[in-house]
Amino acid sequence: MDAIKCITTRRSIRAFKQEPIDSDLLRKVVDIARWSPSYKDSQPWEVIILSGERKKALSQMMVDLLERGAEPTPDLPAPVSWPEKEQERIDHLYAARKEATGIDLNDPGIIQKAKKANFNFYNAPHAFYLLQDSSLSQWSLFDLGLFAQSLMLAAHAMGIGTVPQAFATDYAGEIKEFLGIPSAKRLVLGISVGYPDWDSPANQLRTDRVPAEELITWME
Ligand SMILES: Cc1cc2nc3c(=O)[nH]c(=O)nc-3n(C[C@H](O)[C@H](O)[C@H](O)COP(=O)(O)O)c2cc1C
């Protein structure tokens, strides 16, 4: 698959086949992603790959916390509001998602359900966590974003589906304790990983993008 096709056909996958992915293939995805650029080649990224019982136990812990009404402890706080333009795009996504899946993310009752699905990593056989030292600057967060995209594109090129998940870091404090990760690490992103179930309605949504011309200011 060429780079242009890979970038333009990747999409978030939210339903997976149960077939596990060979660990050599999972390693290969990370092996490719490490060629991402980073500030001064500092490579401020670490990856945890969860599968099997450990993943199941972590999901259960997050679901239990949610059901108990525990306050989230994310390392990166969730945005409380958005500028008008970005909010319009979010509204557009929510409307499209409601039409494609029947799930209305504006319904507070649904949020609980959506979080549970996220905590269960959409039943994917594997979950990645991306993390870095919390003393690193915002540039390193930027670098980790580049790494995340490389990882998801490498996976896509190999027929592996992914979805990046901020929700999966809701209970960062408890997740780090459970997995034995030092509290000085910043847990930035969870990613569900597995072979896509293309028959699921959850995977039928193709999100929109605003036209390039709206993003560009030509200056001569
Ligand atoms: C930083 C980040 C956090 C995200 N968090 C979640 C999440 O918690 N749960 C989820 O289902 N999707 C999450 N997404 C996926 C976005 O909803 C998705 O990328 C966006 O709607 C565009 O759709 P596409 O990935 O199919 O192109 C996240 C994406 C990014 C980049």
The ligand as an SDF file (V2000), in Angstrom:
LIG
                    3D

 31 33  0  0  0  0  0  0  0  0999 V2000
   -6.1000   12.1010   20.6590 C   0  0  0  0  0  0  0  0  0  0  0  0
   -7.3120   11.3100   20.2200 C   0  0  0  0  0  0  0  0  0  0  0  0
   -8.1900   10.8250   21.1620 C   0  0  0  0  0  0  0  0  0  0  0  0
   -9.2880   10.0400   20.7810 C   0  0  0  0  0  0  0  0  0  0  0  0
  -10.0760    9.4740   21.7340 N   0  0  0  0  0  0  0  0  0  0  0  0
  -11.0310    8.5910   21.3740 C   0  0  0  0  0  0  0  0  0  0  0  0
  -11.7220    7.8390   22.3680 C   0  0  0  0  0  0  0  0  0  0  0  0
  -11.5120    7.9920   23.5710 O   0  0  0  0  0  0  0  0  0  0  0  0
  -12.6330    6.9220   21.9460 N   0  0  0  0  0  0  0  0  0  0  0  0
  -12.8810    6.7030   20.6110 C   0  0  0  0  0  0  0  0  0  0  0  0
  -13.7130    5.8520   20.2990 O   0  0  0  0  0  0  0  0  0  0  0  0
  -12.2520    7.4170   19.6390 N   0  0  0  0  0  0  0  0  0  0  0  0
  -11.3220    8.3310   19.9930 C   0  0  0  0  0  0  0  0  0  0  0  0
  -10.6090    9.0050   19.0320 N   0  0  0  0  0  0  0  0  0  0  0  0
  -10.8730    8.7480   17.5920 C   0  0  0  0  0  0  0  0  0  0  0  0
  -11.5330    9.9470   16.9100 C   0  0  0  0  0  0  0  0  0  0  0  0
  -12.8740   10.0100   17.2600 O   0  0  0  0  0  0  0  0  0  0  0  0
  -11.3590    9.7580   15.3780 C   0  0  0  0  0  0  0  0  0  0  0  0
   -9.9940    9.7330   15.0670 O   0  0  0  0  0  0  0  0  0  0  0  0
  -12.0320   10.8740   14.5890 C   0  0  0  0  0  0  0  0  0  0  0  0
  -13.4310   10.8450   14.7880 O   0  0  0  0  0  0  0  0  0  0  0  0
  -11.7430   10.7600   13.0910 C   0  0  0  0  0  0  0  0  0  0  0  0
  -12.1700    9.4900   12.6160 O   0  0  0  0  0  0  0  0  0  0  0  0
  -11.1780    8.4630   11.9040 P   0  0  0  0  0  0  0  0  0  0  0  0
  -10.1020    8.1150   12.9050 O   0  0  0  0  0  0  0  0  0  0  0  0
  -12.0370    7.2670   11.5770 O   0  0  0  0  0  0  0  0  0  0  0  0
  -10.5860    9.1250   10.7110 O   0  0  0  0  0  0  0  0  0  0  0  0
   -9.5300    9.8000   19.3960 C   0  0  0  0  0  0  0  0  0  0  0  0
   -8.6470   10.3390   18.4420 C   0  0  0  0  0  0  0  0  0  0  0  0
   -7.5410   11.0610   18.8420 C   0  0  0  0  0  0  0  0  0  0  0  0
   -6.5690   11.5580   17.7980 C   0  0  0  0  0  0  0  0  0  0  0  0
  1  2  1  0
  2  3  1  0
  2 30  2  0
  3  4  2  0
  4  5  1  0
  4 28  1  0
  5  6  2  0
  6  7  1  0
  6 13  1  0
  7  8  2  0
  7  9  1  0
  9 10  1  0
 10 11  2  0
 10 12  1  0
 12 13  2  0
 13 14  1  0
 14 15  1  0
 14 28  1  0
 15 16  1  0
 16 17  1  0
 16 18  1  0
 18 19  1  0
 18 20  1  0
 20 21  1  0
 20 22  1  0
 22 23  1  0
 23 24  1  0
 24 25  2  0
 24 26  1  0
 24 27  1  0
 28 29  2  0
 29 30  1  0
 30 31  1  0
M  END
$$$$
